Amino acid sequence: MTRRSDDEAFGETAMTESLRTVDEVITAHRTLEGAGFEVRRPFPRPGRDLIDPFLLLDEMGPVDLGPGQAKGAPDHPHRGFET
C-alpha cells in the first residue's frame, strides 16, 4: 500500500481557484455584558435569523484593570465554552 502526499490527495493546491466577493460587511454593536464590561458583538442582529445562537464572535479589550477591578459574568448557557 502506497501512501499519497497531501498534494496528491487534494491536487496541486488546496486553495480555491475562484475569487469570491464580500456579500456584506457587518458592523459590531457595543453592549455591556455581565458586571458591566464592554463587548463588541456583530450578531445576533435583525435579518440574520439563521445564524446559530451558539456562534459567538465577541470582541473585548484591551482594557487595563487594577487589582480587584476584574469584571465577570453570571451563569449563562455557554459558560465554560472557549470563546
N, CA, C and O atoms as a Maestro MAE file, in Angstrom:
{
 s_m_m2io_version
 :::
 2.0.0
}

f_m_ct {
 s_m_title
 :::
 protein
 m_atom[332] {
  # First column is atom index #
  i_m_mmod_type
  r_m_x_coord
  r_m_y_coord
  r_m_z_coord
  i_m_residue_number
  s_m_chain_name
  s_m_pdb_residue_name
  s_m_pdb_atom_name
  i_m_atomic_number
  :::
  1 25 0.839 -1.171 0.000 1 A "MET " " N  " 7
  2 3 0.000 0.000 0.000 1 A "MET " " CA " 6
  3 2 0.884 1.232 0.000 1 A "MET " " C  " 6
  4 15 1.800 1.355 0.813 1 A "MET " " O  " 8
  5 25 0.599 2.150 -0.926 2 A "THR " " N  " 7
  6 3 1.376 3.375 -1.040 2 A "THR " " CA " 6
  7 2 0.577 4.537 -0.482 2 A "THR " " C  " 6
  8 15 -0.606 4.690 -0.785 2 A "THR " " O  " 8
  9 25 1.216 5.342 0.321 3 A "ARG " " N  " 7
  10 3 0.544 6.490 0.927 3 A "ARG " " CA " 6
  11 2 0.753 7.711 0.044 3 A "ARG " " C  " 6
  12 15 1.873 8.002 -0.375 3 A "ARG " " O  " 8
  13 25 -0.353 8.436 -0.240 4 A "ARG " " N  " 7
  14 3 -0.260 9.632 -1.076 4 A "ARG " " CA " 6
  15 2 0.053 10.844 -0.222 4 A "ARG " " C  " 6
  16 15 -0.347 10.912 0.941 4 A "ARG " " O  " 8
  17 25 0.761 11.791 -0.791 5 A "SER " " N  " 7
  18 3 1.011 13.039 -0.082 5 A "SER " " CA " 6
  19 2 -0.258 13.894 -0.125 5 A "SER " " C  " 6
  20 15 -1.154 13.640 -0.930 5 A "SER " " O  " 8
  21 25 -0.330 14.892 0.728 6 A "ASP " " N  " 7
  22 3 -1.478 15.801 0.719 6 A "ASP " " CA " 6
  23 2 -1.649 16.462 -0.635 6 A "ASP " " C  " 6
  24 15 -2.778 16.644 -1.090 6 A "ASP " " O  " 8
  25 25 -0.545 16.830 -1.297 7 A "ASP " " N  " 7
  26 3 -0.631 17.472 -2.611 7 A "ASP " " CA " 6
  27 2 -1.287 16.548 -3.623 7 A "ASP " " C  " 6
  28 15 -2.065 17.006 -4.460 7 A "ASP " " O  " 8
  29 25 -0.991 15.267 -3.564 8 A "GLU " " N  " 7
  30 3 -1.598 14.321 -4.488 8 A "GLU " " CA " 6
  31 2 -3.072 14.099 -4.157 8 A "GLU " " C  " 6
  32 15 -3.896 13.947 -5.059 8 A "GLU " " O  " 8
  33 25 -3.402 14.082 -2.876 9 A "ALA " " N  " 7
  34 3 -4.772 13.828 -2.467 9 A "ALA " " CA " 6
  35 2 -5.699 14.988 -2.820 9 A "ALA " " C  " 6
  36 15 -6.870 14.773 -3.134 9 A "ALA " " O  " 8
  37 25 -5.186 16.204 -2.772 10 A "PHE " " N  " 7
  38 3 -6.023 17.380 -2.993 10 A "PHE " " CA " 6
  39 2 -5.675 18.129 -4.277 10 A "PHE " " C  " 6
  40 15 -6.105 19.269 -4.457 10 A "PHE " " O  " 8
  41 25 -4.928 17.530 -5.144 11 A "GLY " " N  " 7
  42 3 -4.484 18.240 -6.342 11 A "GLY " " CA " 6
  43 2 -3.219 19.016 -6.002 11 A "GLY " " C  " 6
  44 15 -2.637 18.829 -4.933 11 A "GLY " " O  " 8
  45 25 -2.801 19.874 -6.900 12 A "GLU " " N  " 7
  46 3 -1.553 20.602 -6.678 12 A "GLU " " CA " 6
  47 2 -1.680 21.644 -5.581 12 A "GLU " " C  " 6
  48 15 -0.686 21.990 -4.943 12 A "GLU " " O  " 8
  49 25 -2.855 22.136 -5.354 13 A "THR " " N  " 7
  50 3 -3.048 23.147 -4.321 13 A "THR " " CA " 6
  51 2 -4.377 22.928 -3.625 13 A "THR " " C  " 6
  52 15 -5.344 22.477 -4.238 13 A "THR " " O  " 8
  53 25 -4.420 23.249 -2.349 14 A "ALA " " N  " 7
  54 3 -5.664 23.131 -1.596 14 A "ALA " " CA " 6
  55 2 -6.436 24.450 -1.610 14 A "ALA " " C  " 6
  56 15 -7.549 24.527 -1.089 14 A "ALA " " O  " 8
  57 25 -5.847 25.480 -2.205 15 A "MET " " N  " 7
  58 3 -6.518 26.782 -2.258 15 A "MET " " CA " 6
  59 2 -7.582 26.795 -3.345 15 A "MET " " C  " 6
  60 15 -7.466 26.092 -4.349 15 A "MET " " O  " 8
  61 25 -8.613 27.593 -3.141 16 A "THR " " N  " 7
  62 3 -9.644 27.720 -4.155 16 A "THR " " CA " 6
  63 2 -9.089 28.482 -5.354 16 A "THR " " C  " 6
  64 15 -8.245 29.364 -5.196 16 A "THR " " O  " 8
  65 25 -9.547 28.154 -6.515 17 A "GLU " " N  " 7
  66 3 -9.064 28.821 -7.712 17 A "GLU " " CA " 6
  67 2 -10.036 29.882 -8.202 17 A "GLU " " C  " 6
  68 15 -9.780 30.526 -9.219 17 A "GLU " " O  " 8
  69 25 -11.139 30.077 -7.505 18 A "SER " " N  " 7
  70 3 -12.086 31.100 -7.917 18 A "SER " " CA " 6
  71 2 -12.137 32.208 -6.872 18 A "SER " " C  " 6
  72 15 -11.977 31.958 -5.677 18 A "SER " " O  " 8
  73 25 -12.360 33.416 -7.329 19 A "LEU " " N  " 7
  74 3 -12.475 34.551 -6.425 19 A "LEU " " CA " 6
  75 2 -13.908 34.660 -5.938 19 A "LEU " " C  " 6
  76 15 -14.851 34.373 -6.676 19 A "LEU " " O  " 8
  77 25 -14.062 35.074 -4.699 20 A "ARG " " N  " 7
  78 3 -15.394 35.291 -4.154 20 A "ARG " " CA " 6
  79 2 -15.493 36.744 -3.717 20 A "ARG " " C  " 6
  80 15 -14.496 37.364 -3.347 20 A "ARG " " O  " 8
  81 25 -16.693 37.275 -3.762 21 A "THR " " N  " 7
  82 3 -16.893 38.660 -3.355 21 A "THR " " CA " 6
  83 2 -17.480 38.709 -1.954 21 A "THR " " C  " 6
  84 15 -18.094 37.751 -1.486 21 A "THR " " O  " 8
  85 25 -17.281 39.834 -1.299 22 A "VAL " " N  " 7
  86 3 -17.848 40.044 0.025 22 A "VAL " " CA " 6
  87 2 -19.327 40.333 -0.143 22 A "VAL " " C  " 6
  88 15 -19.702 41.238 -0.889 22 A "VAL " " O  " 8
  89 25 -20.166 39.581 0.536 23 A "ASP " " N  " 7
  90 3 -21.611 39.745 0.438 23 A "ASP " " CA " 6
  91 2 -22.095 40.915 1.285 23 A "ASP " " C  " 6
  92 15 -22.967 41.672 0.860 23 A "ASP " " O  " 8
  93 25 -21.531 41.066 2.483 24 A "GLU " " N  " 7
  94 3 -21.986 42.108 3.393 24 A "GLU " " CA " 6
  95 2 -20.903 42.371 4.437 24 A "GLU " " C  " 6
  96 15 -20.221 41.446 4.877 24 A "GLU " " O  " 8
  97 25 -20.753 43.614 4.825 25 A "VAL " " N  " 7
  98 3 -19.873 43.977 5.926 25 A "VAL " " CA " 6
  99 2 -20.768 44.327 7.105 25 A "VAL " " C  " 6
  100 15 -21.616 45.214 7.007 25 A "VAL " " O  " 8
  101 25 -20.581 43.639 8.199 26 A "ILE " " N  " 7
  102 3 -21.420 43.833 9.381 26 A "ILE " " CA " 6
  103 2 -20.609 44.583 10.427 26 A "ILE " " C  " 6
  104 15 -19.495 44.182 10.764 26 A "ILE " " O  " 8
  105 25 -21.165 45.660 10.934 27 A "THR " " N  " 7
  106 3 -20.524 46.431 11.988 27 A "THR " " CA " 6
  107 2 -21.023 45.921 13.339 27 A "THR " " C  " 6
  108 15 -22.227 45.790 13.558 27 A "THR " " O  " 8
  109 25 -20.101 45.641 14.223 28 A "ALA " " N  " 7
  110 3 -20.464 45.146 15.544 28 A "ALA " " CA " 6
  111 2 -21.062 46.272 16.375 28 A "ALA " " C  " 6
  112 15 -20.609 47.415 16.303 28 A "ALA " " O  " 8
  113 25 -22.083 45.944 17.164 29 A "HIS " " N  " 7
  114 3 -22.651 46.930 18.074 29 A "HIS " " CA " 6
  115 2 -21.998 46.760 19.448 29 A "HIS " " C  " 6
  116 15 -21.577 45.665 19.824 29 A "HIS " " O  " 8
  117 25 -21.926 47.854 20.176 30 A "ARG " " N  " 7
  118 3 -21.339 47.828 21.521 30 A "ARG " " CA " 6
  119 2 -22.441 47.564 22.544 30 A "ARG " " C  " 6
  120 15 -23.539 48.113 22.457 30 A "ARG " " O  " 8
  121 25 -22.124 46.724 23.498 31 A "THR " " N  " 7
  122 3 -23.077 46.413 24.560 31 A "THR " " CA " 6
  123 2 -22.304 46.137 25.843 31 A "THR " " C  " 6
  124 15 -21.104 45.865 25.808 31 A "THR " " O  " 8
  125 25 -22.985 46.208 26.951 32 A "LEU " " N  " 7
  126 3 -22.374 45.857 28.229 32 A "LEU " " CA " 6
  127 2 -22.792 44.436 28.577 32 A "LEU " " C  " 6
  128 15 -23.949 44.055 28.402 32 A "LEU " " O  " 8
  129 25 -21.854 43.676 29.060 33 A "GLU " " N  " 7
  130 3 -22.085 42.271 29.375 33 A "GLU " " CA " 6
  131 2 -21.756 42.035 30.840 33 A "GLU " " C  " 6
  132 15 -20.925 42.734 31.419 33 A "GLU " " O  " 8
  133 25 -22.407 41.054 31.431 34 A "GLY " " N  " 7
  134 3 -22.087 40.644 32.797 34 A "GLY " " CA " 6
  135 2 -22.129 41.790 33.790 34 A "GLY " " C  " 6
  136 15 -23.142 42.478 33.917 34 A "GLY " " O  " 8
  137 25 -21.033 41.989 34.487 35 A "ALA " " N  " 7
  138 3 -20.938 43.017 35.531 35 A "ALA " " CA " 6
  139 2 -20.604 44.385 34.965 35 A "ALA " " C  " 6
  140 15 -20.208 45.280 35.712 35 A "ALA " " O  " 8
  141 25 -20.755 44.564 33.661 36 A "GLY " " N  " 7
  142 3 -20.561 45.883 33.072 36 A "GLY " " CA " 6
  143 2 -19.331 46.048 32.200 36 A "GLY " " C  " 6
  144 15 -18.875 47.175 32.011 36 A "GLY " " O  " 8
  145 25 -18.772 44.968 31.659 37 A "PHE " " N  " 7
  146 3 -17.643 45.129 30.746 37 A "PHE " " CA " 6
  147 2 -18.160 45.259 29.318 37 A "PHE " " C  " 6
  148 15 -19.147 44.629 28.940 37 A "PHE " " O  " 8
  149 25 -17.478 46.084 28.538 38 A "GLU " " N  " 7
  150 3 -17.920 46.367 27.168 38 A "GLU " " CA " 6
  151 2 -17.537 45.242 26.222 38 A "GLU " " C  " 6
  152 15 -16.427 44.711 26.274 38 A "GLU " " O  " 8
  153 25 -18.484 44.888 25.355 39 A "VAL " " N  " 7
  154 3 -18.291 43.855 24.340 39 A "VAL " " CA " 6
  155 2 -18.757 44.418 23.006 39 A "VAL " " C  " 6
  156 15 -19.785 45.093 22.943 39 A "VAL " " O  " 8
  157 25 -18.017 44.148 21.946 40 A "ARG " " N  " 7
  158 3 -18.453 44.490 20.588 40 A "ARG " " CA " 6
  159 2 -18.906 43.185 19.945 40 A "ARG " " C  " 6
  160 15 -18.144 42.221 19.868 40 A "ARG " " O  " 8
  161 25 -20.172 43.164 19.478 41 A "ARG " " N  " 7
  162 3 -20.809 41.913 19.044 41 A "ARG " " CA " 6
  163 2 -21.531 42.138 17.710 41 A "ARG " " C  " 6
  164 15 -22.441 42.965 17.647 41 A "ARG " " O  " 8
  165 25 -21.150 41.425 16.643 42 A "PRO " " N  " 7
  166 3 -21.791 41.617 15.341 42 A "PRO " " CA " 6
  167 2 -23.153 40.926 15.195 42 A "PRO " " C  " 6
  168 15 -23.946 41.337 14.348 42 A "PRO " " O  " 8
  169 25 -23.442 39.918 15.970 43 A "PHE " " N  " 7
  170 3 -24.737 39.258 15.914 43 A "PHE " " CA " 6
  171 2 -25.039 38.651 17.277 43 A "PHE " " C  " 6
  172 15 -24.105 38.369 18.028 43 A "PHE " " O  " 8
  173 25 -26.286 38.441 17.625 44 A "PRO " " N  " 7
  174 3 -27.452 38.442 16.745 44 A "PRO " " CA " 6
  175 2 -27.810 39.849 16.288 44 A "PRO " " C  " 6
  176 15 -27.515 40.842 16.953 44 A "PRO " " O  " 8
  177 25 -28.447 39.894 15.148 45 A "ARG " " N  " 7
  178 3 -28.885 41.162 14.564 45 A "ARG " " CA " 6
  179 2 -30.070 40.888 13.651 45 A "ARG " " C  " 6
  180 15 -30.210 39.777 13.140 45 A "ARG " " O  " 8
  181 25 -30.913 41.870 13.441 46 A "PRO " " N  " 7
  182 3 -32.057 41.676 12.540 46 A "PRO " " CA " 6
  183 2 -31.606 41.238 11.153 46 A "PRO " " C  " 6
  184 15 -30.613 41.744 10.629 46 A "PRO " " O  " 8
  185 25 -32.320 40.317 10.574 47 A "GLY " " N  " 7
  186 3 -32.006 39.837 9.234 47 A "GLY " " CA " 6
  187 2 -31.028 38.686 9.208 47 A "GLY " " C  " 6
  188 15 -30.741 38.152 8.136 47 A "GLY " " O  " 8
  189 25 -30.516 38.294 10.337 48 A "ARG " " N  " 7
  190 3 -29.578 37.173 10.413 48 A "ARG " " CA " 6
  191 2 -30.122 36.096 11.336 48 A "ARG " " C  " 6
  192 15 -29.422 35.618 12.229 48 A "ARG " " O  " 8
  193 25 -31.374 35.718 11.116 49 A "ASP " " N  " 7
  194 3 -32.054 34.763 11.987 49 A "ASP " " CA " 6
  195 2 -31.546 33.330 11.827 49 A "ASP " " C  " 6
  196 15 -31.790 32.496 12.699 49 A "ASP " " O  " 8
  197 25 -30.856 33.031 10.746 50 A "LEU " " N  " 7
  198 3 -30.410 31.658 10.507 50 A "LEU " " CA " 6
  199 2 -29.034 31.362 11.101 50 A "LEU " " C  " 6
  200 15 -28.516 30.258 10.938 50 A "LEU " " O  " 8
  201 25 -28.440 32.333 11.786 51 A "ILE " " N  " 7
  202 3 -27.141 32.099 12.416 51 A "ILE " " CA " 6
  203 2 -27.364 31.356 13.723 51 A "ILE " " C  " 6
  204 15 -28.233 31.726 14.512 51 A "ILE " " O  " 8
  205 25 -26.594 30.327 13.947 52 A "ASP " " N  " 7
  206 3 -26.702 29.514 15.153 52 A "ASP " " CA " 6
  207 2 -26.521 30.385 16.392 52 A "ASP " " C  " 6
  208 15 -25.582 31.178 16.447 52 A "ASP " " O  " 8
  209 25 -27.402 30.256 17.392 53 A "PRO " " N  " 7
  210 3 -27.280 31.104 18.585 53 A "PRO " " CA " 6
  211 2 -26.018 30.837 19.394 53 A "PRO " " C  " 6
  212 15 -25.663 31.642 20.255 53 A "PRO " " O  " 8
  213 25 -25.332 29.729 19.139 54 A "PHE " " N  " 7
  214 3 -24.089 29.454 19.848 54 A "PHE " " CA " 6
  215 2 -22.860 29.796 19.013 54 A "PHE " " C  " 6
  216 15 -21.744 29.420 19.371 54 A "PHE " " O  " 8
  217 25 -23.054 30.503 17.910 55 A "LEU " " N  " 7
  218 3 -21.928 31.046 17.165 55 A "LEU " " CA " 6
  219 2 -21.575 32.367 17.839 55 A "LEU " " C  " 6
  220 15 -22.318 33.344 17.745 55 A "LEU " " O  " 8
  221 25 -20.440 32.380 18.513 56 A "LEU " " N  " 7
  222 3 -20.050 33.535 19.312 56 A "LEU " " CA " 6
  223 2 -18.884 34.250 18.648 56 A "LEU " " C  " 6
  224 15 -17.891 33.629 18.267 56 A "LEU " " O  " 8
  225 25 -19.018 35.544 18.517 57 A "LEU " " N  " 7
  226 3 -17.931 36.338 17.955 57 A "LEU " " CA " 6
  227 2 -17.937 37.688 18.664 57 A "LEU " " C  " 6
  228 15 -18.384 38.693 18.113 57 A "LEU " " O  " 8
  229 25 -17.437 37.690 19.886 58 A "ASP " " N  " 7
  230 3 -17.373 38.903 20.680 58 A "ASP " " CA " 6
  231 2 -15.948 39.426 20.665 58 A "ASP " " C  " 6
  232 15 -14.989 38.655 20.662 58 A "ASP " " O  " 8
  233 25 -15.822 40.737 20.657 59 A "GLU " " N  " 7
  234 3 -14.505 41.363 20.765 59 A "GLU " " CA " 6
  235 2 -14.488 42.169 22.053 59 A "GLU " " C  " 6
  236 15 -15.370 42.993 22.295 59 A "GLU " " O  " 8
  237 25 -13.487 41.925 22.865 60 A "MET " " N  " 7
  238 3 -13.350 42.633 24.134 60 A "MET " " CA " 6
  239 2 -11.921 43.142 24.262 60 A "MET " " C  " 6
  240 15 -10.974 42.507 23.797 60 A "MET " " O  " 8
  241 25 -11.786 44.289 24.898 61 A "GLY " " N  " 7
  242 3 -10.463 44.802 25.225 61 A "GLY " " CA " 6
  243 2 -9.810 45.548 24.092 61 A "GLY " " C  " 6
  244 15 -10.422 45.732 23.040 61 A "GLY " " O  " 8
  245 25 -8.609 45.970 24.277 62 A "PRO " " N  " 7
  246 3 -7.848 45.803 25.512 62 A "PRO " " CA " 6
  247 2 -8.343 46.748 26.603 62 A "PRO " " C  " 6
  248 15 -8.798 47.856 26.319 62 A "PRO " " O  " 8
  249 25 -8.251 46.305 27.830 63 A "VAL " " N  " 7
  250 3 -8.672 47.090 28.987 63 A "VAL " " CA " 6
  251 2 -7.611 46.923 30.067 63 A "VAL " " C  " 6
  252 15 -7.171 45.809 30.352 63 A "VAL " " O  " 8
  253 25 -7.214 48.021 30.652 64 A "ASP " " N  " 7
  254 3 -6.270 47.970 31.774 64 A "ASP " " CA " 6
  255 2 -7.066 48.029 33.072 64 A "ASP " " C  " 6
  256 15 -7.742 49.019 33.349 64 A "ASP " " O  " 8
  257 25 -6.980 46.970 33.859 65 A "LEU " " N  " 7
  258 3 -7.687 46.898 35.133 65 A "LEU " " CA " 6
  259 2 -6.678 46.710 36.249 65 A "LEU " " C  " 6
  260 15 -5.707 45.966 36.110 65 A "LEU " " O  " 8
  261 25 -6.918 47.383 37.341 66 A "GLY " " N  " 7
  262 3 -6.062 47.230 38.508 66 A "GLY " " CA " 6
  263 2 -6.477 46.025 39.325 66 A "GLY " " C  " 6
  264 15 -7.477 45.379 39.014 66 A "GLY " " O  " 8
  265 25 -5.722 45.716 40.363 67 A "PRO " " N  " 7
  266 3 -6.071 44.595 41.245 67 A "PRO " " CA " 6
  267 2 -7.485 44.751 41.811 67 A "PRO " " C  " 6
  268 15 -7.846 45.818 42.308 67 A "PRO " " O  " 8
  269 25 -8.274 43.689 41.732 68 A "GLY " " N  " 7
  270 3 -9.626 43.704 42.262 68 A "GLY " " CA " 6
  271 2 -10.654 44.377 41.374 68 A "GLY " " C  " 6
  272 15 -11.816 44.482 41.764 68 A "GLY " " O  " 8
  273 25 -10.259 44.842 40.174 69 A "GLN " " N  " 7
  274 3 -11.189 45.530 39.283 69 A "GLN " " CA " 6
  275 2 -11.765 44.633 38.189 69 A "GLN " " C  " 6
  276 15 -12.597 45.085 37.403 69 A "GLN " " O  " 8
  277 25 -11.342 43.384 38.123 70 A "ALA " " N  " 7
  278 3 -11.832 42.491 37.071 70 A "ALA " " CA " 6
  279 2 -13.341 42.328 37.182 70 A "ALA " " C  " 6
  280 15 -13.894 42.277 38.281 70 A "ALA " " O  " 8
  281 25 -13.996 42.247 36.035 71 A "LYS " " N  " 7
  282 3 -15.450 42.092 35.996 71 A "LYS " " CA " 6
  283 2 -15.766 40.759 35.340 71 A "LYS " " C  " 6
  284 15 -15.123 40.370 34.365 71 A "LYS " " O  " 8
  285 25 -16.745 40.068 35.869 72 A "GLY " " N  " 7
  286 3 -17.106 38.762 35.342 72 A "GLY " " CA " 6
  287 2 -18.522 38.735 34.816 72 A "GLY " " C  " 6
  288 15 -19.171 39.774 34.690 72 A "GLY " " O  " 8
  289 25 -18.996 37.551 34.513 73 A "ALA " " N  " 7
  290 3 -20.352 37.351 34.004 73 A "ALA " " CA " 6
  291 2 -21.034 36.281 34.848 73 A "ALA " " C  " 6
  292 15 -20.383 35.329 35.278 73 A "ALA " " O  " 8
  293 25 -22.331 36.422 35.091 74 A "PRO " " N  " 7
  294 3 -23.049 35.399 35.859 74 A "PRO " " CA " 6
  295 2 -23.215 34.119 35.036 74 A "PRO " " C  " 6
  296 15 -22.812 34.066 33.874 74 A "PRO " " O  " 8
  297 25 -23.805 33.099 35.638 75 A "ASP " " N  " 7
  298 3 -24.074 31.858 34.905 75 A "ASP " " CA " 6
  299 2 -24.861 32.156 33.634 75 A "ASP " " C  " 6
  300 15 -25.764 32.992 33.638 75 A "ASP " " O  " 8
  301 25 -24.515 31.468 32.547 76 A "HIS " " N  " 7
  302 3 -25.187 31.652 31.267 76 A "HIS " " CA " 6
  303 2 -25.052 30.357 30.456 76 A "HIS " " C  " 6
  304 15 -24.221 29.510 30.782 76 A "HIS " " O  " 8
  305 25 -25.875 30.195 29.387 77 A "PRO " " N  " 7
  306 3 -25.941 28.907 28.669 77 A "PRO " " CA " 6
  307 2 -24.620 28.403 28.111 77 A "PRO " " C  " 6
  308 15 -24.433 27.190 28.021 77 A "PRO " " O  " 8
  309 25 -23.696 29.279 27.734 78 A "HIS " " N  " 7
  310 3 -22.443 28.813 27.146 78 A "HIS " " CA " 6
  311 2 -21.250 29.005 28.084 78 A "HIS " " C  " 6
  312 15 -20.110 29.099 27.630 78 A "HIS " " O  " 8
  313 25 -21.512 29.064 29.380 79 A "ARG " " N  " 7
  314 3 -20.426 29.197 30.354 79 A "ARG " " CA " 6
  315 2 -19.473 28.020 30.224 79 A "ARG " " C  " 6
  316 15 -19.895 26.864 30.186 79 A "ARG " " O  " 8
  317 25 -18.196 28.323 30.156 80 A "GLY " " N  " 7
  318 3 -17.191 27.278 30.038 80 A "GLY " " CA " 6
  319 2 -16.791 26.960 28.607 80 A "GLY " " C  " 6
  320 15 -15.806 26.254 28.393 80 A "GLY " " O  " 8
  321 25 -17.532 27.464 27.615 81 A "PHE " " N  " 7
  322 3 -17.131 27.257 26.216 81 A "PHE " " CA " 6
  323 2 -15.922 28.130 25.946 81 A "PHE " " C  " 6
  324 15 -15.809 29.220 26.507 81 A "PHE " " O  " 8
  325 25 -15.032 27.678 25.111 82 A "GLU " " N  " 7
  326 3 -13.934 28.523 24.642 82 A "GLU " " CA " 6
  327 2 -14.518 29.524 23.673 82 A "GLU " " C  " 6
  328 15 -15.048 29.145 22.629 82 A "GLU " " O  " 8
  329 25 -14.429 30.790 24.006 83 A "THR " " N  " 7
  330 3 -14.971 31.841 23.134 83 A "THR " " CA " 6
  331 2 -13.909 32.842 22.803 83 A "THR " " C  " 6
  332 15 -14.169 33.803 22.080 83 A "THR " " O  " 8
  :::
 }
 m_bond[331] {
  # First column is bond index #
  i_m_from
  i_m_to
  i_m_order
  :::
  1 1 2 1
  2 2 3 1
  3 3 4 2
  4 3 5 1
  5 5 6 1
  6 6 7 1
  7 7 8 2
  8 7 9 1
  9 9 10 1
  10 10 11 1
  11 11 12 2
  12 11 13 1
  13 13 14 1
  14 14 15 1
  15 15 16 2
  16 15 17 1
  17 17 18 1
  18 18 19 1
  19 19 20 2
  20 19 21 1
  21 21 22 1
  22 22 23 1
  23 23 24 2
  24 23 25 1
  25 25 26 1
  26 26 27 1
  27 27 28 2
  28 27 29 1
  29 29 30 1
  30 30 31 1
  31 31 32 2
  32 31 33 1
  33 33 34 1
  34 34 35 1
  35 35 36 2
  36 35 37 1
  37 37 38 1
  38 38 39 1
  39 39 40 2
  40 39 41 1
  41 41 42 1
  42 42 43 1
  43 43 44 2
  44 43 45 1
  45 45 46 1
  46 46 47 1
  47 47 48 2
  48 47 49 1
  49 49 50 1
  50 50 51 1
  51 51 52 2
  52 51 53 1
  53 53 54 1
  54 54 55 1
  55 55 56 2
  56 55 57 1
  57 57 58 1
  58 58 59 1
  59 59 60 2
  60 59 61 1
  61 61 62 1
  62 62 63 1
  63 63 64 2
  64 63 65 1
  65 65 66 1
  66 66 67 1
  67 67 68 2
  68 67 69 1
  69 69 70 1
  70 70 71 1
  71 71 72 2
  72 71 73 1
  73 73 74 1
  74 74 75 1
  75 75 76 2
  76 75 77 1
  77 77 78 1
  78 78 79 1
  79 79 80 2
  80 79 81 1
  81 81 82 1
  82 82 83 1
  83 83 84 2
  84 83 85 1
  85 85 86 1
  86 86 87 1
  87 87 88 2
  88 87 89 1
  89 89 90 1
  90 90 91 1
  91 91 92 2
  92 91 93 1
  93 93 94 1
  94 94 95 1
  95 95 96 2
  96 95 97 1
  97 97 98 1
  98 98 99 1
  99 99 100 2
  100 99 101 1
  101 101 102 1
  102 102 103 1
  103 103 104 2
  104 103 105 1
  105 105 106 1
  106 106 107 1
  107 107 108 2
  108 107 109 1
  109 109 110 1
  110 110 111 1
  111 111 112 2
  112 111 113 1
  113 113 114 1
  114 114 115 1
  115 115 116 2
  116 115 117 1
  117 117 118 1
  118 118 119 1
  119 119 120 2
  120 119 121 1
  121 121 122 1
  122 122 123 1
  123 123 124 2
  124 123 125 1
  125 125 126 1
  126 126 127 1
  127 127 128 2
  128 127 129 1
  129 129 130 1
  130 130 131 1
  131 131 132 2
  132 131 133 1
  133 133 134 1
  134 134 135 1
  135 135 136 2
  136 135 137 1
  137 137 138 1
  138 138 139 1
  139 139 140 2
  140 139 141 1
  141 141 142 1
  142 142 143 1
  143 143 144 2
  144 143 145 1
  145 145 146 1
  146 146 147 1
  147 147 148 2
  148 147 149 1
  149 149 150 1
  150 150 151 1
  151 151 152 2
  152 151 153 1
  153 153 154 1
  154 154 155 1
  155 155 156 2
  156 155 157 1
  157 157 158 1
  158 158 159 1
  159 159 160 2
  160 159 161 1
  161 161 162 1
  162 162 163 1
  163 163 164 2
  164 163 165 1
  165 165 166 1
  166 166 167 1
  167 167 168 2
  168 167 169 1
  169 169 170 1
  170 170 171 1
  171 171 172 2
  172 171 173 1
  173 173 174 1
  174 174 175 1
  175 175 176 2
  176 175 177 1
  177 177 178 1
  178 178 179 1
  179 179 180 2
  180 179 181 1
  181 181 182 1
  182 182 183 1
  183 183 184 2
  184 183 185 1
  185 185 186 1
  186 186 187 1
  187 187 188 2
  188 187 189 1
  189 189 190 1
  190 190 191 1
  191 191 192 2
  192 191 193 1
  193 193 194 1
  194 194 195 1
  195 195 196 2
  196 195 197 1
  197 197 198 1
  198 198 199 1
  199 199 200 2
  200 199 201 1
  201 201 202 1
  202 202 203 1
  203 203 204 2
  204 203 205 1
  205 205 206 1
  206 206 207 1
  207 207 208 2
  208 207 209 1
  209 209 210 1
  210 210 211 1
  211 211 212 2
  212 211 213 1
  213 213 214 1
  214 214 215 1
  215 215 216 2
  216 215 217 1
  217 217 218 1
  218 218 219 1
  219 219 220 2
  220 219 221 1
  221 221 222 1
  222 222 223 1
  223 223 224 2
  224 223 225 1
  225 225 226 1
  226 226 227 1
  227 227 228 2
  228 227 229 1
  229 229 230 1
  230 230 231 1
  231 231 232 2
  232 231 233 1
  233 233 234 1
  234 234 235 1
  235 235 236 2
  236 235 237 1
  237 237 238 1
  238 238 239 1
  239 239 240 2
  240 239 241 1
  241 241 242 1
  242 242 243 1
  243 243 244 2
  244 243 245 1
  245 245 246 1
  246 246 247 1
  247 247 248 2
  248 247 249 1
  249 249 250 1
  250 250 251 1
  251 251 252 2
  252 251 253 1
  253 253 254 1
  254 254 255 1
  255 255 256 2
  256 255 257 1
  257 257 258 1
  258 258 259 1
  259 259 260 2
  260 259 261 1
  261 261 262 1
  262 262 263 1
  263 263 264 2
  264 263 265 1
  265 265 266 1
  266 266 267 1
  267 267 268 2
  268 267 269 1
  269 269 270 1
  270 270 271 1
  271 271 272 2
  272 271 273 1
  273 273 274 1
  274 274 275 1
  275 275 276 2
  276 275 277 1
  277 277 278 1
  278 278 279 1
  279 279 280 2
  280 279 281 1
  281 281 282 1
  282 282 283 1
  283 283 284 2
  284 283 285 1
  285 285 286 1
  286 286 287 1
  287 287 288 2
  288 287 289 1
  289 289 290 1
  290 290 291 1
  291 291 292 2
  292 291 293 1
  293 293 294 1
  294 294 295 1
  295 295 296 2
  296 295 297 1
  297 297 298 1
  298 298 299 1
  299 299 300 2
  300 299 301 1
  301 301 302 1
  302 302 303 1
  303 303 304 2
  304 303 305 1
  305 305 306 1
  306 306 307 1
  307 307 308 2
  308 307 309 1
  309 309 310 1
  310 310 311 1
  311 311 312 2
  312 311 313 1
  313 313 314 1
  314 314 315 1
  315 315 316 2
  316 315 317 1
  317 317 318 1
  318 318 319 1
  319 319 320 2
  320 319 321 1
  321 321 322 1
  322 322 323 1
  323 323 324 2
  324 323 325 1
  325 325 326 1
  326 326 327 1
  327 327 328 2
  328 327 329 1
  329 329 330 1
  330 330 331 1
  331 331 332 2
  :::
 }
}
